[in-house]
Amino acid sequence: MADKKKVEVKETKVEVKTATYKVFVHCGQCARDIQTEFTEFQGVEEVKVDAGAGKVTVKGFAFDVEKLRKKVEKGCRKKVELIPPAPPKDDMVVEVKTKKEELKVITVKLPLHCPDCAVRVKEMLLENKSIYEAKTDFGKNMCTVEGVLEEDKLVKYIFERTRKKGIIDKVEKKVIVKEEKVLVKKADKEKEKKEKEEKEKKEKAKEVAAKIVKEVIAPYFIPCTHPHFVDYSHPSHRYGYCSPYGGGYGYGCGGGYPPYGGVSYTL
């Protein structure tokens, strides 16, 4: 059988963003509607609404913070303001953290009756936290989804929300590298650096010790030359005598070759 060719999956770098918006929230239903408006935007992964403070914190990747603001303001008919991030304190430093994530790009055949229907299906797909991007093609009756949702669960989700039966047309893989800038304390950063250096030193010492042990060849048995010591681990003990300094069969010390004469205990 011929070997299967490995398909190379290209990696795409994306910037993880966290944006905070100010919006008036007067009730629970209002909060849910605002959250839905923020969620139905390409690239948004997480939305937290603080009704008491009138703030909404959004986290995601590759989304435009200003376009998101305008979209929510138009959708919920409320004034939405972008709160600029506060400058870092003197005891804080910026650290970039990276994380790889494998996504599925799923193409689904789906009956789309009109342009409005296509828009609503796209918004409905983006409401799912496991779906990061969604595109609909009204002319071809197709929709393309990027996320971490399994194919069967995607079809089930579409049917439950729209009563439309979708058919999986194609599934591809995509890897994204998420880069997120986070603030950490300088003291914690220095402590982490020292711990890392100590760990590397210990691992290096272990490697050197393991290499030395491999190079040293230890003999299977080191014979004892002391006349008054019986080494029962000696292979000759299994054959009925102890050492050249002891006589008879069994065990004992003394009798045997001079000058080490004496008593020999025999069986």
Secondary structure, 3 states (H helix, E strand, C coil): CCCCCCCCCCEEEEEEEEEEEECCCCCHHHHHHHHHHHHCCCCEEEEEEECCCCEEEEEEECCCHHHHHHHHHHHHCCCCEEECCCCCCCCEEEEEEEEEEEEEEEEEECCCCCHHHHHHHHHHHHCCCCEEEEEEECCCCEEEEEECCCHHHHHHHHHHHHCCCCEEEEEEEEEEEEEEEEEEEHHHHHHHHHHHHHHHHHHHHHHHHHHHHHHCCCCCCCCCCCCCCCCCCCHHHHHCCCCCCCCCCECCCCCCCCCCCCCCCEC
